[in-house]
């Protein structure tokens, strides 16, 4: 999939929207940031254009010996 659109306002209450394309189909992902603890952690509500489902995503960037580990937890 190719990323064909990206809008991000990374602050509490800020929104994001990504658009991905594969062939003729486009997938939209949108959400609202609930918590931002830069640069290590942020939490957001995420949903998709094709579904009413909303999930909560927690993303953490954890220092590691050889770089950084990205840890993501999704709650449906």
Secondary structure, 3 states (H helix, E strand, C coil): CEEEEEEECCCCCCEEEEEEEECCEEEEEEEEEEEEECCCEEEEEEEECCEEEEEEEEEEEEEECCEEEEEEEEEC
